[in-house]
Amino acid sequence: MVKNDGAEADLKHHLILVVDDDVLSQGLVCGIIAAAKPNSRSIVAANGQEALEICREQEVDCVLVDYEMPDMDGLTLVRLLREQYPFLPIILCTGAGDELLAAETLKSGATDYFPKNRMSPVALRRAINNAIDINVRMKTIHDQQVDIEAFGFALAHDFKQPVRQIITFSDMIAQETKRLKGERLPQMLKFMSDAARRLDSLVDVMVQYTLLQQTPELKLCVFSAILKETIASLQDYITARNAKVNFTGDALVLVNASFLSQVLQNLIINGIKYNKSEQPVIDVSVTQNGEIAVVNITDNGIGIEKQYLEHVFKPLTRLHNRSEYEGSGLGLTLARKAVVAMRGDIRCESTPGVGSTFSLRLKTASAQDAAA
């Protein structure tokens, strides 16, 4: 979570664009930025057109726009920037405070409004950090809405299939009962039971998905302790399938223990389930590189074709028929959401017929120390 005081934002190397036609004003603002945010770098544009070109060529983190400029005034530039870059932090700077102008500024799409006569390193740092924070949150909300919408459409499709099956077999049972022929009733009831179980499983997945929308509390945890608990909870599943789980290395990681356990459980089960070996083997290894711990979960399963490596993380993606491999098609989607919620990353490498390696990149104790 981004801190309200902007301490975390101050640690990052931001590129700040100053748009002002006055050379003296450019130097003054850039000097204040240097004092306010020593880790950041500022660049200048003398007019709106030049600013638009810079934004096309470079990834700018925040734009400070002067209100009074020839050819293209600040409000016009704000509107153009907002149309092209919906989540770019934009601060309009003016010579003096004006409530009407402030309202018009925000209506035009600026993140904030800042009178130059109140400009100081402390005030400007707060304004820039707040603008960046606001737009990060807006983008996060937008991405979540898009994600939920896609998830909803896909889930609705998956819900309809078992519902249709229940309706169909209910009608067939009604007809069978009328004819007083009960030979097919057990089979029909089993089909209905299986369909209902799939619905029950989808409801469980919906609950998990909803929980993952929340920001989890992160704590320093010993990775091996979480892994051992996860393996213990899966022991019956592992034993029944003659599988083996190996583990090397360890690290103190900044995670939510429940989220990480869910991820590990999903990857271990997948490695065993999608496996045609006489003995499924899962190798879990941990290596630490400064602020990052890399966790590799490698299996000797059926593998994944290269063109599907990214596709498998999308909601309700199934590469195999349900009759061949049971599952909701949401396990890896939930795993990625959990890892991202812990400020980490998950990737996959695979060779068909040989196996897959899922790599988790998690923050460590060193990362927490650096941010303190």
Backbone hydrogen bonds, N-H to C=O, Kabsch-Sander energy under -0.5 kcal/mol:
donor,donor_aa,acceptor,acceptor_aa,energy
6,G,3,K,-1.3
10,D,6,G,-2.0
11,L,7,A,-0.8
11,L,8,E,-0.8
12,K,9,A,-1.0
14,H,12,K,-1.1
16,I,14,H,-0.6
16,I,41,R,-2.9
17,L,15,L,-0.5
17,L,62,C,-2.7
18,V,16,I,-0.5
18,V,43,I,-3.1
19,V,17,L,-0.6
19,V,64,L,-3.2
20,D,18,V,-0.7
20,D,45,A,-2.2
23,V,21,D,-0.6
26,Q,22,D,-2.4
27,G,23,V,-2.3
28,L,24,L,-2.2
29,V,25,S,-2.7
30,C,26,Q,-2.7
31,G,27,G,-2.0
32,I,28,L,-2.0
33,I,29,V,-2.4
34,A,30,C,-2.2
35,A,31,G,-1.7
36,A,32,I,-2.7
37,K,33,I,-3.3
40,S,37,K,-2.1
41,R,14,H,-2.9
43,I,16,I,-2.3
45,A,18,V,-2.4
51,A,47,N,-1.9
52,L,48,G,-2.3
53,E,49,Q,-1.9
54,I,50,E,-2.2
55,C,51,A,-2.2
56,R,52,L,-1.5
57,E,53,E,-1.5
58,Q,54,I,-2.7
60,V,58,Q,-1.1
61,D,15,L,-2.6
62,C,15,L,-1.2
63,V,89,P,-2.4
64,L,17,L,-3.2
65,V,63,V,-0.6
65,V,91,I,-3.0
66,D,19,V,-2.5
67,Y,93,C,-2.3
69,M,67,Y,-0.9
72,M,70,P,-3.2
74,G,67,Y,-2.8
77,L,73,D,-2.0
78,V,74,G,-2.5
79,R,75,L,-2.2
80,L,76,T,-2.2
81,L,77,L,-2.9
82,R,78,V,-2.6
83,E,79,R,-2.0
84,Q,80,L,-1.8
85,Y,81,L,-3.2
88,L,85,Y,-1.7
91,I,63,V,-3.1
92,L,112,D,-2.1
93,C,65,V,-3.8
93,C,91,I,-0.5
94,T,114,F,-1.4
102,A,98,D,-2.6
103,A,99,E,-2.3
104,E,100,L,-2.3
105,T,101,L,-2.6
106,L,102,A,-2.1
107,K,103,A,-2.1
108,S,104,E,-1.7
109,G,105,T,-0.6
109,G,106,L,-0.8
110,A,105,T,-1.9
111,T,90,I,-2.3
112,D,90,I,-1.6
114,F,92,L,-3.0
116,K,94,T,-4.2
118,R,115,P,-1.6
119,M,116,K,-1.8
124,L,120,S,-3.2
125,R,121,P,-2.3
126,R,122,V,-2.1
127,A,123,A,-2.2
128,I,124,L,-2.8
129,N,125,R,-2.7
130,N,126,R,-2.5
131,A,127,A,-2.3
132,I,128,I,-2.6
133,D,129,N,-2.7
134,I,130,N,-3.0
135,N,131,A,-2.1
136,V,132,I,-2.2
137,R,133,D,-2.3
138,M,134,I,-2.2
139,K,135,N,-2.4
140,T,136,V,-2.3
141,I,137,R,-2.6
142,H,138,M,-2.5
143,D,139,K,-3.0
144,Q,140,T,-2.3
145,Q,141,I,-2.3
146,V,142,H,-2.4
147,D,143,D,-2.6
148,I,144,Q,-3.0
149,E,145,Q,-2.4
150,A,146,V,-2.4
151,F,147,D,-2.6
152,G,148,I,-2.9
153,F,149,E,-2.2
154,A,150,A,-2.3
155,L,151,F,-2.9
156,A,152,G,-2.4
157,H,153,F,-1.7
158,D,154,A,-1.8
159,F,155,L,-2.4
160,K,156,A,-1.8
161,Q,157,H,-1.0
163,V,159,F,-1.6
164,R,160,K,-2.9
165,Q,161,Q,-2.1
166,I,162,P,-2.4
167,I,163,V,-2.4
168,T,164,R,-2.9
169,F,165,Q,-2.7
170,S,166,I,-2.0
171,D,167,I,-2.2
172,M,168,T,-2.2
173,I,169,F,-2.5
174,A,170,S,-2.1
175,Q,171,D,-2.2
176,E,172,M,-2.9
177,T,173,I,-2.8
178,K,174,A,-1.7
179,R,175,Q,-1.6
180,L,177,T,-1.0
181,K,176,E,-2.0
182,G,180,L,-0.6
185,L,182,G,-1.0
188,M,184,R,-2.3
189,L,185,L,-2.9
190,K,186,P,-1.9
191,F,187,Q,-2.2
192,M,188,M,-2.3
193,S,189,L,-2.5
194,D,190,K,-2.9
195,A,191,F,-2.3
196,A,192,M,-2.4
197,R,193,S,-2.2
198,R,194,D,-2.0
199,L,195,A,-1.9
200,D,196,A,-2.3
201,S,197,R,-2.4
202,L,198,R,-2.3
203,V,199,L,-2.1
204,D,200,D,-1.9
205,V,201,S,-2.1
206,M,202,L,-2.3
207,V,203,V,-2.0
208,Q,204,D,-2.2
209,Y,205,V,-2.9
210,T,206,M,-2.4
211,L,207,V,-2.2
212,L,208,Q,-1.7
213,Q,210,T,-1.4
214,Q,211,L,-1.4
218,L,216,P,-0.5
219,K,255,V,-3.2
221,C,253,V,-2.9
223,F,221,C,-0.6
223,F,251,A,-2.6
225,A,222,V,-0.6
226,I,222,V,-1.4
227,L,223,F,-2.4
228,K,224,S,-2.6
229,E,225,A,-1.8
230,T,226,I,-2.1
231,I,227,L,-2.8
232,A,228,K,-2.3
233,S,229,E,-1.9
234,L,230,T,-1.1
235,Q,232,A,-1.0
238,I,234,L,-2.8
239,T,235,Q,-2.8
240,A,236,D,-2.5
241,R,237,Y,-1.0
242,N,239,T,-1.9
243,A,238,I,-2.6
244,K,280,P,-2.3
246,N,282,I,-3.2
248,T,284,V,-2.3
253,V,221,C,-2.8
253,V,251,A,-0.8
254,L,363,K,-2.7
255,V,219,K,-2.5
255,V,253,V,-1.0
257,A,255,V,-0.6
260,L,256,N,-2.8
261,S,257,A,-2.3
262,Q,258,S,-1.9
263,V,259,F,-2.1
264,L,260,L,-2.7
265,Q,261,S,-2.6
266,N,262,Q,-2.2
267,L,263,V,-2.4
268,I,264,L,-2.6
269,I,265,Q,-2.4
270,N,266,N,-2.4
271,G,267,L,-2.2
272,I,268,I,-1.6
273,K,269,I,-3.3
274,Y,270,N,-2.6
275,N,273,K,-1.8
282,I,244,K,-3.0
283,D,281,V,-0.5
283,D,298,T,-3.0
284,V,246,N,-2.5
284,V,282,I,-0.6
285,S,283,D,-0.5
285,S,296,N,-2.2
286,V,248,T,-1.6
287,T,294,V,-2.1
289,N,292,I,-3.5
292,I,289,N,-1.6
293,A,362,L,-3.0
294,V,287,T,-3.2
295,V,293,A,-0.6
295,V,360,L,-3.0
296,N,285,S,-2.6
296,N,294,V,-0.6
297,I,295,V,-0.5
297,I,358,F,-2.6
298,T,283,D,-2.9
298,T,296,N,-0.6
299,D,356,S,-2.5
300,N,281,V,-0.8
302,I,274,Y,-2.1
308,Y,305,E,-2.0
309,L,306,K,-1.4
312,V,308,Y,-1.9
313,F,310,E,-1.4
314,K,311,H,-1.9
316,L,329,G,-0.7
317,T,314,K,-1.2
317,T,329,G,-1.4
318,R,316,L,-0.5
324,E,321,N,-1.0
325,Y,321,N,-2.4
334,L,330,L,-2.6
335,A,331,G,-2.1
336,R,332,L,-2.5
337,K,333,T,-2.2
338,A,334,L,-2.3
339,V,335,A,-2.3
340,V,336,R,-2.8
341,A,337,K,-2.2
342,M,338,A,-1.0
342,M,339,V,-0.6
343,R,340,V,-2.1
344,G,339,V,-2.5
345,D,361,R,-1.5
347,R,359,S,-2.0
349,E,357,T,-2.3
351,T,355,G,-2.6
353,G,302,I,-2.8
354,V,351,T,-2.4
355,G,351,T,-2.3
357,T,349,E,-3.3
358,F,297,I,-2.4
359,S,347,R,-2.3
359,S,357,T,-0.6
360,L,295,V,-3.2
360,L,358,F,-0.5
361,R,345,D,-2.8
362,L,293,A,-2.7
362,L,360,L,-0.6
364,T,291,E,-1.7
365,A,252,L,-1.4
368,Q,364,T,-1.4
369,D,365,A,-2.2
370,A,366,S,-2.1
371,A,367,A,-1.5
372,A,368,Q,-1.0
